[in-house]
Amino acid sequence: MKDKVLKLWPEIEWIKDADLRKQTLDAWIFAIEQSVLTPEDLEEIPFSLLIKNCKVSFMNHKRTCVQLAVDIAKRMKDNFGDEIEIDMDILISGAILIDIGKLLEYKIENDTLTTSNMGKIVRHPFSGLAIAYKFNLPPEVQHIIGTHSKEGDLGMRTVESIIVHHADFVSFEPFKA
């Protein structure tokens, strides 16, 4: 499964810290093993069941989000220099993990992908945070997972979380009906 996840997520190799890279990888392996979906399914399924006739795959959306977050962070560092601190490893790990909980939100019923009971009552920021906690990912990564979506709107976000939040919505909002 490790090789399949690394093929799915070459961006994991962008994480310089070996421990964080392994934790991020292990969390994805675990989530896929708990899911009704295979790594191959993630390349095919729509990134959201909330968008009718969505043609953009889960992994296309996810990779775009990670790549946008990295591009934004680099531009901010280039322009603001020492005035801003951005932990790229935390940002990359968090961006890779923000939707990991979605793997627990799905079920297949009558050959149709739909939302499981878990997905209806425990949204992916919460289940994703639980997975991250299980693999002892740093609180800063857990924070990104927990605050990347609307659940994070009422609290403070770190700079890494702000970047990932906007990268996620930039690659989601244009496709909403």
PyMOL commands that place a pseudoatom at each C-alpha (Angstrom):
pseudoatom trace, name=CA, resn=MET, resi=1, chain=A, elem=C, hetatm=0, pos=[0.000, 0.000, 0.000]
pseudoatom trace, name=CA, resn=LYS, resi=2, chain=A, elem=C, hetatm=0, pos=[2.931, 2.345, 0.691]
pseudoatom trace, name=CA, resn=ASP, resi=3, chain=A, elem=C, hetatm=0, pos=[3.932, 2.394, -2.988]
pseudoatom trace, name=CA, resn=LYS, resi=4, chain=A, elem=C, hetatm=0, pos=[0.340, 3.027, -4.060]
pseudoatom trace, name=CA, resn=VAL, resi=5, chain=A, elem=C, hetatm=0, pos=[0.008, 5.971, -1.683]
pseudoatom trace, name=CA, resn=LEU, resi=6, chain=A, elem=C, hetatm=0, pos=[3.330, 7.435, -2.813]
pseudoatom trace, name=CA, resn=LYS, resi=7, chain=A, elem=C, hetatm=0, pos=[2.176, 7.118, -6.424]
pseudoatom trace, name=CA, resn=LEU, resi=8, chain=A, elem=C, hetatm=0, pos=[-1.082, 8.821, -5.462]
pseudoatom trace, name=CA, resn=TRP, resi=9, chain=A, elem=C, hetatm=0, pos=[0.744, 11.480, -3.439]
pseudoatom trace, name=CA, resn=PRO, resi=10, chain=A, elem=C, hetatm=0, pos=[4.190, 12.305, -4.903]
pseudoatom trace, name=CA, resn=GLU, resi=11, chain=A, elem=C, hetatm=0, pos=[3.888, 15.605, -2.991]
pseudoatom trace, name=CA, resn=ILE, resi=12, chain=A, elem=C, hetatm=0, pos=[4.580, 13.696, 0.236]
pseudoatom trace, name=CA, resn=GLU, resi=13, chain=A, elem=C, hetatm=0, pos=[8.226, 13.686, -0.880]
pseudoatom trace, name=CA, resn=TRP, resi=14, chain=A, elem=C, hetatm=0, pos=[8.183, 17.503, -0.693]
pseudoatom trace, name=CA, resn=ILE, resi=15, chain=A, elem=C, hetatm=0, pos=[8.130, 17.207, 3.120]
pseudoatom trace, name=CA, resn=LYS, resi=16, chain=A, elem=C, hetatm=0, pos=[11.763, 17.547, 4.195]
pseudoatom trace, name=CA, resn=ASP, resi=17, chain=A, elem=C, hetatm=0, pos=[11.356, 16.282, 7.772]
pseudoatom trace, name=CA, resn=ALA, resi=18, chain=A, elem=C, hetatm=0, pos=[11.586, 12.472, 7.560]
pseudoatom trace, name=CA, resn=ASP, resi=19, chain=A, elem=C, hetatm=0, pos=[9.388, 11.867, 10.618]
pseudoatom trace, name=CA, resn=LEU, resi=20, chain=A, elem=C, hetatm=0, pos=[6.638, 14.189, 9.408]
pseudoatom trace, name=CA, resn=ARG, resi=21, chain=A, elem=C, hetatm=0, pos=[6.836, 12.668, 5.926]
pseudoatom trace, name=CA, resn=LYS, resi=22, chain=A, elem=C, hetatm=0, pos=[6.399, 9.164, 7.413]
pseudoatom trace, name=CA, resn=GLN, resi=23, chain=A, elem=C, hetatm=0, pos=[3.536, 10.241, 9.679]
pseudoatom trace, name=CA, resn=THR, resi=24, chain=A, elem=C, hetatm=0, pos=[1.732, 11.841, 6.729]
pseudoatom trace, name=CA, resn=LEU, resi=25, chain=A, elem=C, hetatm=0, pos=[2.247, 8.715, 4.614]
pseudoatom trace, name=CA, resn=ASP, resi=26, chain=A, elem=C, hetatm=0, pos=[1.169, 6.362, 7.416]
pseudoatom trace, name=CA, resn=ALA, resi=27, chain=A, elem=C, hetatm=0, pos=[-1.997, 8.380, 8.030]
pseudoatom trace, name=CA, resn=TRP, resi=28, chain=A, elem=C, hetatm=0, pos=[-2.943, 8.066, 4.344]
pseudoatom trace, name=CA, resn=ILE, resi=29, chain=A, elem=C, hetatm=0, pos=[-2.222, 4.338, 4.303]
pseudoatom trace, name=CA, resn=PHE, resi=30, chain=A, elem=C, hetatm=0, pos=[-4.458, 3.884, 7.353]
pseudoatom trace, name=CA, resn=ALA, resi=31, chain=A, elem=C, hetatm=0, pos=[-7.292, 5.989, 5.895]
pseudoatom trace, name=CA, resn=ILE, resi=32, chain=A, elem=C, hetatm=0, pos=[-7.293, 4.073, 2.621]
pseudoatom trace, name=CA, resn=GLU, resi=33, chain=A, elem=C, hetatm=0, pos=[-7.273, 0.773, 4.501]
pseudoatom trace, name=CA, resn=GLN, resi=34, chain=A, elem=C, hetatm=0, pos=[-10.362, 1.951, 6.450]
pseudoatom trace, name=CA, resn=SER, resi=35, chain=A, elem=C, hetatm=0, pos=[-12.162, 3.214, 3.354]
pseudoatom trace, name=CA, resn=VAL, resi=36, chain=A, elem=C, hetatm=0, pos=[-14.460, 1.500, 0.872]
pseudoatom trace, name=CA, resn=LEU, resi=37, chain=A, elem=C, hetatm=0, pos=[-12.338, 3.218, -1.784]
pseudoatom trace, name=CA, resn=THR, resi=38, chain=A, elem=C, hetatm=0, pos=[-9.063, 2.149, -3.353]
pseudoatom trace, name=CA, resn=PRO, resi=39, chain=A, elem=C, hetatm=0, pos=[-6.237, 4.489, -4.338]
pseudoatom trace, name=CA, resn=GLU, resi=40, chain=A, elem=C, hetatm=0, pos=[-7.373, 4.035, -7.946]
pseudoatom trace, name=CA, resn=ASP, resi=41, chain=A, elem=C, hetatm=0, pos=[-10.908, 5.112, -7.008]
pseudoatom trace, name=CA, resn=LEU, resi=42, chain=A, elem=C, hetatm=0, pos=[-9.564, 8.409, -5.682]
pseudoatom trace, name=CA, resn=GLU, resi=43, chain=A, elem=C, hetatm=0, pos=[-8.307, 9.242, -9.169]
pseudoatom trace, name=CA, resn=GLU, resi=44, chain=A, elem=C, hetatm=0, pos=[-11.830, 8.681, -10.543]
pseudoatom trace, name=CA, resn=ILE, resi=45, chain=A, elem=C, hetatm=0, pos=[-14.418, 9.784, -7.972]
pseudoatom trace, name=CA, resn=PRO, resi=46, chain=A, elem=C, hetatm=0, pos=[-15.629, 13.394, -7.959]
pseudoatom trace, name=CA, resn=PHE, resi=47, chain=A, elem=C, hetatm=0, pos=[-13.964, 15.581, -5.375]
pseudoatom trace, name=CA, resn=SER, resi=48, chain=A, elem=C, hetatm=0, pos=[-17.352, 16.474, -3.946]
pseudoatom trace, name=CA, resn=LEU, resi=49, chain=A, elem=C, hetatm=0, pos=[-20.666, 14.683, -3.813]
pseudoatom trace, name=CA, resn=LEU, resi=50, chain=A, elem=C, hetatm=0, pos=[-22.256, 18.105, -3.241]
pseudoatom trace, name=CA, resn=ILE, resi=51, chain=A, elem=C, hetatm=0, pos=[-21.607, 19.208, -6.832]
pseudoatom trace, name=CA, resn=LYS, resi=52, chain=A, elem=C, hetatm=0, pos=[-23.927, 17.684, -9.408]
pseudoatom trace, name=CA, resn=ASN, resi=53, chain=A, elem=C, hetatm=0, pos=[-22.097, 16.077, -12.348]
pseudoatom trace, name=CA, resn=CYS, resi=54, chain=A, elem=C, hetatm=0, pos=[-18.694, 17.024, -10.935]
pseudoatom trace, name=CA, resn=LYS, resi=55, chain=A, elem=C, hetatm=0, pos=[-16.002, 15.977, -13.424]
pseudoatom trace, name=CA, resn=VAL, resi=56, chain=A, elem=C, hetatm=0, pos=[-12.965, 16.968, -11.323]
pseudoatom trace, name=CA, resn=SER, resi=57, chain=A, elem=C, hetatm=0, pos=[-11.554, 13.978, -9.451]
pseudoatom trace, name=CA, resn=PHE, resi=58, chain=A, elem=C, hetatm=0, pos=[-10.802, 13.850, -5.745]
pseudoatom trace, name=CA, resn=MET, resi=59, chain=A, elem=C, hetatm=0, pos=[-7.055, 13.633, -6.384]
pseudoatom trace, name=CA, resn=ASN, resi=60, chain=A, elem=C, hetatm=0, pos=[-7.051, 16.362, -9.031]
pseudoatom trace, name=CA, resn=HIS, resi=61, chain=A, elem=C, hetatm=0, pos=[-8.670, 18.723, -6.522]
pseudoatom trace, name=CA, resn=LYS, resi=62, chain=A, elem=C, hetatm=0, pos=[-6.361, 17.578, -3.722]
pseudoatom trace, name=CA, resn=ARG, resi=63, chain=A, elem=C, hetatm=0, pos=[-3.155, 17.951, -5.737]
pseudoatom trace, name=CA, resn=THR, resi=64, chain=A, elem=C, hetatm=0, pos=[-4.277, 21.357, -6.987]
pseudoatom trace, name=CA, resn=CYS, resi=65, chain=A, elem=C, hetatm=0, pos=[-4.925, 22.479, -3.423]
pseudoatom trace, name=CA, resn=VAL, resi=66, chain=A, elem=C, hetatm=0, pos=[-1.480, 21.356, -2.240]
pseudoatom trace, name=CA, resn=GLN, resi=67, chain=A, elem=C, hetatm=0, pos=[0.267, 22.910, -5.234]
pseudoatom trace, name=CA, resn=LEU, resi=68, chain=A, elem=C, hetatm=0, pos=[-1.631, 26.195, -4.850]
pseudoatom trace, name=CA, resn=ALA, resi=69, chain=A, elem=C, hetatm=0, pos=[-0.805, 26.329, -1.135]
pseudoatom trace, name=CA, resn=VAL, resi=70, chain=A, elem=C, hetatm=0, pos=[2.901, 25.850, -1.861]
pseudoatom trace, name=CA, resn=ASP, resi=71, chain=A, elem=C, hetatm=0, pos=[2.816, 28.460, -4.642]
pseudoatom trace, name=CA, resn=ILE, resi=72, chain=A, elem=C, hetatm=0, pos=[1.048, 30.983, -2.388]
pseudoatom trace, name=CA, resn=ALA, resi=73, chain=A, elem=C, hetatm=0, pos=[3.485, 30.363, 0.474]
pseudoatom trace, name=CA, resn=LYS, resi=74, chain=A, elem=C, hetatm=0, pos=[6.513, 30.776, -1.809]
pseudoatom trace, name=CA, resn=ARG, resi=75, chain=A, elem=C, hetatm=0, pos=[5.134, 34.016, -3.245]
pseudoatom trace, name=CA, resn=MET, resi=76, chain=A, elem=C, hetatm=0, pos=[4.473, 35.334, 0.258]
pseudoatom trace, name=CA, resn=LYS, resi=77, chain=A, elem=C, hetatm=0, pos=[8.027, 34.456, 1.365]
pseudoatom trace, name=CA, resn=ASP, resi=78, chain=A, elem=C, hetatm=0, pos=[9.473, 36.043, -1.788]
pseudoatom trace, name=CA, resn=ASN, resi=79, chain=A, elem=C, hetatm=0, pos=[7.511, 39.246, -1.263]
pseudoatom trace, name=CA, resn=PHE, resi=80, chain=A, elem=C, hetatm=0, pos=[7.478, 39.552, 2.543]
pseudoatom trace, name=CA, resn=GLY, resi=81, chain=A, elem=C, hetatm=0, pos=[10.834, 37.967, 3.361]
pseudoatom trace, name=CA, resn=ASP, resi=82, chain=A, elem=C, hetatm=0, pos=[11.595, 37.848, 7.077]
pseudoatom trace, name=CA, resn=GLU, resi=83, chain=A, elem=C, hetatm=0, pos=[8.345, 39.659, 7.912]
pseudoatom trace, name=CA, resn=ILE, resi=84, chain=A, elem=C, hetatm=0, pos=[6.488, 36.340, 7.695]
pseudoatom trace, name=CA, resn=GLU, resi=85, chain=A, elem=C, hetatm=0, pos=[7.304, 32.848, 8.879]
pseudoatom trace, name=CA, resn=ILE, resi=86, chain=A, elem=C, hetatm=0, pos=[5.811, 29.909, 7.044]
pseudoatom trace, name=CA, resn=ASP, resi=87, chain=A, elem=C, hetatm=0, pos=[6.686, 26.347, 7.964]
pseudoatom trace, name=CA, resn=MET, resi=88, chain=A, elem=C, hetatm=0, pos=[6.585, 24.666, 4.568]
pseudoatom trace, name=CA, resn=ASP, resi=89, chain=A, elem=C, hetatm=0, pos=[6.667, 21.119, 5.965]
pseudoatom trace, name=CA, resn=ILE, resi=90, chain=A, elem=C, hetatm=0, pos=[3.668, 21.841, 8.209]
pseudoatom trace, name=CA, resn=LEU, resi=91, chain=A, elem=C, hetatm=0, pos=[1.858, 23.550, 5.340]
pseudoatom trace, name=CA, resn=ILE, resi=92, chain=A, elem=C, hetatm=0, pos=[2.492, 20.674, 2.899]
pseudoatom trace, name=CA, resn=SER, resi=93, chain=A, elem=C, hetatm=0, pos=[1.572, 17.945, 5.379]
pseudoatom trace, name=CA, resn=GLY, resi=94, chain=A, elem=C, hetatm=0, pos=[-1.566, 19.813, 6.402]
pseudoatom trace, name=CA, resn=ALA, resi=95, chain=A, elem=C, hetatm=0, pos=[-2.604, 20.452, 2.808]
pseudoatom trace, name=CA, resn=ILE, resi=96, chain=A, elem=C, hetatm=0, pos=[-2.113, 16.773, 1.945]
pseudoatom trace, name=CA, resn=LEU, resi=97, chain=A, elem=C, hetatm=0, pos=[-4.169, 15.721, 4.966]
pseudoatom trace, name=CA, resn=ILE, resi=98, chain=A, elem=C, hetatm=0, pos=[-7.090, 18.182, 5.024]
pseudoatom trace, name=CA, resn=ASP, resi=99, chain=A, elem=C, hetatm=0, pos=[-9.508, 15.836, 3.271]
pseudoatom trace, name=CA, resn=ILE, resi=100, chain=A, elem=C, hetatm=0, pos=[-8.205, 12.527, 4.630]
pseudoatom trace, name=CA, resn=GLY, resi=101, chain=A, elem=C, hetatm=0, pos=[-11.349, 12.195, 6.741]
pseudoatom trace, name=CA, resn=LYS, resi=102, chain=A, elem=C, hetatm=0, pos=[-13.452, 12.119, 3.575]
pseudoatom trace, name=CA, resn=LEU, resi=103, chain=A, elem=C, hetatm=0, pos=[-12.261, 8.564, 3.023]
pseudoatom trace, name=CA, resn=LEU, resi=104, chain=A, elem=C, hetatm=0, pos=[-14.427, 7.618, 6.019]
pseudoatom trace, name=CA, resn=GLU, resi=105, chain=A, elem=C, hetatm=0, pos=[-17.422, 9.592, 4.699]
pseudoatom trace, name=CA, resn=TYR, resi=106, chain=A, elem=C, hetatm=0, pos=[-18.202, 7.320, 1.777]
pseudoatom trace, name=CA, resn=LYS, resi=107, chain=A, elem=C, hetatm=0, pos=[-20.176, 4.155, 1.239]
pseudoatom trace, name=CA, resn=ILE, resi=108, chain=A, elem=C, hetatm=0, pos=[-21.130, 2.324, -1.912]
pseudoatom trace, name=CA, resn=GLU, resi=109, chain=A, elem=C, hetatm=0, pos=[-24.800, 1.509, -2.197]
pseudoatom trace, name=CA, resn=ASN, resi=110, chain=A, elem=C, hetatm=0, pos=[-26.263, -0.111, -5.315]
pseudoatom trace, name=CA, resn=ASP, resi=111, chain=A, elem=C, hetatm=0, pos=[-22.991, 0.601, -7.170]
pseudoatom trace, name=CA, resn=THR, resi=112, chain=A, elem=C, hetatm=0, pos=[-23.329, 4.299, -6.319]
pseudoatom trace, name=CA, resn=LEU, resi=113, chain=A, elem=C, hetatm=0, pos=[-20.933, 6.320, -4.208]
pseudoatom trace, name=CA, resn=THR, resi=114, chain=A, elem=C, hetatm=0, pos=[-22.840, 8.054, -1.439]
pseudoatom trace, name=CA, resn=THR, resi=115, chain=A, elem=C, hetatm=0, pos=[-22.355, 9.495, 2.036]
pseudoatom trace, name=CA, resn=SER, resi=116, chain=A, elem=C, hetatm=0, pos=[-22.052, 7.072, 4.934]
pseudoatom trace, name=CA, resn=ASN, resi=117, chain=A, elem=C, hetatm=0, pos=[-23.700, 7.615, 8.299]
pseudoatom trace, name=CA, resn=MET, resi=118, chain=A, elem=C, hetatm=0, pos=[-20.264, 8.656, 9.589]
pseudoatom trace, name=CA, resn=GLY, resi=119, chain=A, elem=C, hetatm=0, pos=[-20.058, 11.252, 6.830]
pseudoatom trace, name=CA, resn=LYS, resi=120, chain=A, elem=C, hetatm=0, pos=[-23.486, 12.611, 7.694]
pseudoatom trace, name=CA, resn=ILE, resi=121, chain=A, elem=C, hetatm=0, pos=[-22.797, 13.150, 11.380]
pseudoatom trace, name=CA, resn=VAL, resi=122, chain=A, elem=C, hetatm=0, pos=[-19.002, 13.583, 11.610]
pseudoatom trace, name=CA, resn=ARG, resi=123, chain=A, elem=C, hetatm=0, pos=[-17.617, 15.912, 8.959]
pseudoatom trace, name=CA, resn=HIS, resi=124, chain=A, elem=C, hetatm=0, pos=[-14.174, 15.260, 7.509]
pseudoatom trace, name=CA, resn=PRO, resi=125, chain=A, elem=C, hetatm=0, pos=[-12.308, 17.979, 9.452]
pseudoatom trace, name=CA, resn=PHE, resi=126, chain=A, elem=C, hetatm=0, pos=[-13.155, 16.082, 12.647]
pseudoatom trace, name=CA, resn=SER, resi=127, chain=A, elem=C, hetatm=0, pos=[-12.484, 12.571, 11.397]
pseudoatom trace, name=CA, resn=GLY, resi=128, chain=A, elem=C, hetatm=0, pos=[-9.336, 13.822, 9.641]
pseudoatom trace, name=CA, resn=LEU, resi=129, chain=A, elem=C, hetatm=0, pos=[-8.122, 15.422, 12.848]
pseudoatom trace, name=CA, resn=ALA, resi=130, chain=A, elem=C, hetatm=0, pos=[-8.722, 12.111, 14.674]
pseudoatom trace, name=CA, resn=ILE, resi=131, chain=A, elem=C, hetatm=0, pos=[-6.607, 10.267, 12.108]
pseudoatom trace, name=CA, resn=ALA, resi=132, chain=A, elem=C, hetatm=0, pos=[-3.848, 12.870, 12.418]
pseudoatom trace, name=CA, resn=TYR, resi=133, chain=A, elem=C, hetatm=0, pos=[-3.932, 12.543, 16.208]
pseudoatom trace, name=CA, resn=LYS, resi=134, chain=A, elem=C, hetatm=0, pos=[-3.717, 8.750, 15.918]
pseudoatom trace, name=CA, resn=PHE, resi=135, chain=A, elem=C, hetatm=0, pos=[-0.458, 9.143, 13.976]
pseudoatom trace, name=CA, resn=ASN, resi=136, chain=A, elem=C, hetatm=0, pos=[0.919, 11.760, 16.378]
pseudoatom trace, name=CA, resn=LEU, resi=137, chain=A, elem=C, hetatm=0, pos=[1.066, 14.466, 13.743]
pseudoatom trace, name=CA, resn=PRO, resi=138, chain=A, elem=C, hetatm=0, pos=[2.050, 17.852, 15.196]
pseudoatom trace, name=CA, resn=PRO, resi=139, chain=A, elem=C, hetatm=0, pos=[-0.701, 20.089, 16.611]
pseudoatom trace, name=CA, resn=GLU, resi=140, chain=A, elem=C, hetatm=0, pos=[0.070, 22.594, 13.833]
pseudoatom trace, name=CA, resn=VAL, resi=141, chain=A, elem=C, hetatm=0, pos=[-0.893, 20.006, 11.195]
pseudoatom trace, name=CA, resn=GLN, resi=142, chain=A, elem=C, hetatm=0, pos=[-3.969, 18.985, 13.181]
pseudoatom trace, name=CA, resn=HIS, resi=143, chain=A, elem=C, hetatm=0, pos=[-4.917, 22.672, 13.341]
pseudoatom trace, name=CA, resn=ILE, resi=144, chain=A, elem=C, hetatm=0, pos=[-4.810, 22.967, 9.531]
pseudoatom trace, name=CA, resn=ILE, resi=145, chain=A, elem=C, hetatm=0, pos=[-7.042, 19.904, 9.154]
pseudoatom trace, name=CA, resn=GLY, resi=146, chain=A, elem=C, hetatm=0, pos=[-9.523, 21.136, 11.749]
pseudoatom trace, name=CA, resn=THR, resi=147, chain=A, elem=C, hetatm=0, pos=[-9.717, 24.711, 10.465]
pseudoatom trace, name=CA, resn=HIS, resi=148, chain=A, elem=C, hetatm=0, pos=[-9.439, 24.321, 6.692]
pseudoatom trace, name=CA, resn=SER, resi=149, chain=A, elem=C, hetatm=0, pos=[-13.189, 24.360, 6.056]
pseudoatom trace, name=CA, resn=LYS, resi=150, chain=A, elem=C, hetatm=0, pos=[-16.154, 26.320, 7.378]
pseudoatom trace, name=CA, resn=GLU, resi=151, chain=A, elem=C, hetatm=0, pos=[-15.693, 24.736, 10.808]
pseudoatom trace, name=CA, resn=GLY, resi=152, chain=A, elem=C, hetatm=0, pos=[-12.628, 26.928, 11.219]
pseudoatom trace, name=CA, resn=ASP, resi=153, chain=A, elem=C, hetatm=0, pos=[-14.383, 30.205, 10.448]
pseudoatom trace, name=CA, resn=LEU, resi=154, chain=A, elem=C, hetatm=0, pos=[-15.079, 31.063, 14.080]
pseudoatom trace, name=CA, resn=GLY, resi=155, chain=A, elem=C, hetatm=0, pos=[-11.561, 30.650, 15.388]
pseudoatom trace, name=CA, resn=MET, resi=156, chain=A, elem=C, hetatm=0, pos=[-8.020, 31.786, 14.827]
pseudoatom trace, name=CA, resn=ARG, resi=157, chain=A, elem=C, hetatm=0, pos=[-6.065, 30.289, 11.951]
pseudoatom trace, name=CA, resn=THR, resi=158, chain=A, elem=C, hetatm=0, pos=[-2.295, 30.068, 11.699]
pseudoatom trace, name=CA, resn=VAL, resi=159, chain=A, elem=C, hetatm=0, pos=[-0.676, 31.488, 8.582]
pseudoatom trace, name=CA, resn=GLU, resi=160, chain=A, elem=C, hetatm=0, pos=[-0.291, 27.943, 7.202]
pseudoatom trace, name=CA, resn=SER, resi=161, chain=A, elem=C, hetatm=0, pos=[-3.983, 27.265, 7.834]
pseudoatom trace, name=CA, resn=ILE, resi=162, chain=A, elem=C, hetatm=0, pos=[-5.021, 30.533, 6.174]
pseudoatom trace, name=CA, resn=ILE, resi=163, chain=A, elem=C, hetatm=0, pos=[-3.030, 29.624, 3.071]
pseudoatom trace, name=CA, resn=VAL, resi=164, chain=A, elem=C, hetatm=0, pos=[-4.373, 26.054, 2.889]
pseudoatom trace, name=CA, resn=HIS, resi=165, chain=A, elem=C, hetatm=0, pos=[-7.942, 27.241, 3.568]
pseudoatom trace, name=CA, resn=HIS, resi=166, chain=A, elem=C, hetatm=0, pos=[-7.818, 29.656, 0.638]
pseudoatom trace, name=CA, resn=ALA, resi=167, chain=A, elem=C, hetatm=0, pos=[-6.062, 27.185, -1.667]
pseudoatom trace, name=CA, resn=ASP, resi=168, chain=A, elem=C, hetatm=0, pos=[-8.799, 24.650, -0.884]
pseudoatom trace, name=CA, resn=PHE, resi=169, chain=A, elem=C, hetatm=0, pos=[-11.639, 27.067, -1.578]
pseudoatom trace, name=CA, resn=VAL, resi=170, chain=A, elem=C, hetatm=0, pos=[-10.019, 28.485, -4.725]
pseudoatom trace, name=CA, resn=SER, resi=171, chain=A, elem=C, hetatm=0, pos=[-9.991, 24.950, -6.117]
pseudoatom trace, name=CA, resn=PHE, resi=172, chain=A, elem=C, hetatm=0, pos=[-13.575, 24.240, -4.931]
pseudoatom trace, name=CA, resn=GLU, resi=173, chain=A, elem=C, hetatm=0, pos=[-15.760, 27.345, -5.264]
pseudoatom trace, name=CA, resn=PRO, resi=174, chain=A, elem=C, hetatm=0, pos=[-15.538, 27.756, -9.062]
pseudoatom trace, name=CA, resn=PHE, resi=175, chain=A, elem=C, hetatm=0, pos=[-17.168, 24.338, -9.502]
pseudoatom trace, name=CA, resn=LYS, resi=176, chain=A, elem=C, hetatm=0, pos=[-20.178, 24.944, -7.258]
pseudoatom trace, name=CA, resn=ALA, resi=177, chain=A, elem=C, hetatm=0, pos=[-23.445, 25.250, -9.094]
for i in range(1, 177): cmd.bond("trace and resi %d" % i, "trace and resi %d" % (i + 1))
show_as sticks, trace
zoom trace
